[in-house]
């Protein structure tokens, strides 16, 4: 069974921007939904309703480079 975690939405968006998955141009097109312990942060496109996932290891990799 998948573990769903609620993350601070501001932190989720900051991580998505830092990792480059979302940009300043695309960030307004997505809503943070939840964090899946395996798949990572889930964002839903407000127009298409399709989900994108930002893997946790991807976020950690880019967050550590930003420091």
C-alpha positions in Angstrom: 0.0 0.0 0.0 1.3 3.4 -0.9 1.9 5.9 1.9 0.5 9.4 1.2 2.2 12.3 3.0 1.0 15.9 3.2 3.8 18.3 2.6 3.8 22.0 3.0 2.6 23.2 -0.4 5.1 26.1 -0.4 7.9 23.7 0.1 6.7 21.4 -2.6 6.6 24.3 -5.1 10.0 25.5 -4.0 11.4 22.0 -4.5 9.8 21.8 -8.0 11.2 25.1 -9.0 14.7 24.3 -7.6 14.8 21.0 -9.4 13.7 22.7 -12.7 10.7 20.4 -13.2 8.4 23.5 -12.9 9.5 26.9 -14.1 8.2 30.4 -13.3 6.2 30.2 -16.6 4.6 26.8 -15.8 4.2 26.9 -12.0 0.8 28.6 -12.2 -0.5 25.7 -14.3 -0.2 23.2 -11.5 -1.7 22.5 -8.1 0.2 20.5 -5.4 -1.9 17.5 -4.4 0.1 15.3 -2.1 3.4 13.5 -1.7 3.6 9.8 -2.4 6.4 8.0 -0.4 7.5 6.2 -3.6 6.5 8.4 -6.5 7.3 11.8 -4.9 5.4 15.1 -5.0 2.2 15.0 -7.1 1.1 18.0 -9.0 -2.1 18.2 -11.1 -2.4 20.4 -14.2 -5.3 22.8 -13.8 -6.3 22.5 -17.4 -5.7 18.9 -18.4 -6.0 17.4 -14.9 -3.0 15.1 -15.7 -0.6 14.5 -12.9 3.2 14.8 -12.9 5.3 13.4 -10.2 8.6 14.7 -9.0 10.6 11.8 -7.5 11.9 12.3 -3.9 15.4 11.4 -4.9 15.3 14.0 -7.8 14.3 16.7 -5.3 17.0 15.7 -2.8 19.6 15.7 -5.6 18.8 19.2 -6.7 18.1 20.7 -3.3 21.6 19.6 -2.1 23.2 21.3 -5.1 21.4 24.6 -4.4 22.9 24.9 -1.0 
